[in-house]
């Protein structure tokens, strides 16, 4: 979905979405025409980010929290794959 559709779904302004992309907190893909393309799976992530921002958490801290969470998920699956071998 494009930025305006994503903005409506999440309640986050297009301006804030661009800012979050600039800070590498929420990164959409790009269509061949250069337009931002968001995935439906990013809706919940964006809502959590907005909640953190409203709580006064800085974008750098949010990015670190999200990266840490992704590392934990990757570690879990790596361990599960190792056990399966």
N, C-alpha and C positions, 0 to 999 in steps of 0.2 A: 504494500500500500504506500501511497505517496505521503509526503510530510503533512499535508492538510488533513488527510483521512486519519493518519496516525495521531495528529493533534486532537482531533475530535474524539477518538477512541480512548485516549489517555487523559484528556483534560489538561495537557501540557501545551503551552503556546509553541508555535513554530519557531519563534525566536529562541526560546529556552532549549528546544530540541537541537537547534544549530549550535548553541553554546555547549551543550552536552557532547555533541560530536567533536567540537573544537577541542574540548578537554579530554577526549577519548574515553568518556564515561559510557556513552551509548552510541554505538557505531552502526549506522545503516550501510547497506551496500549501495552501489551506484548503478543506475540503468545506463544503457549505451548513450542516452541523451544527456547524461550527467545528473539527472534527478535522483534524489535520495529515495531509496526503497527500503521500507521497514517490513519485518516479518511479524506475523501475528504473535509468535512466541515472545517477541520483545515487548508486548503490551504490558504484561505483568511486571517485567523487569523495569520498565519505564515508570510504572506506578510506584514501585518500591523506591526507586531513585527520587521521585518527587516527594515521597513521604520523608525520606532522609533529609532532603533539602529543606523541607518545612520544619524539620526538627533542628535545623541549624548546623547540620553536618556539612563540612566543606566537600567540594567535588573531588579533591585529591584523596580524601579519606574514603569517600564512596567508591572511587575507582579501586583503591587498595582492598577494600572489603570484597568487592565483586571479584577481583583477581584472586584473592585468597580462597574464596568460595569455589571458583573454577579449578584452582589447583587441587583442592580437596576432592572434588568430583573426579578429576583426572587420576589422582592417586588411588582413589577407591576402585575405579575401573581397571587401572593397571594391575592392582593387587588381585582383583577378581580374575583377570585374564591369566595372571601368573598361576593362580590356584587351579584354573581350568586345564593348564598344560600338563 
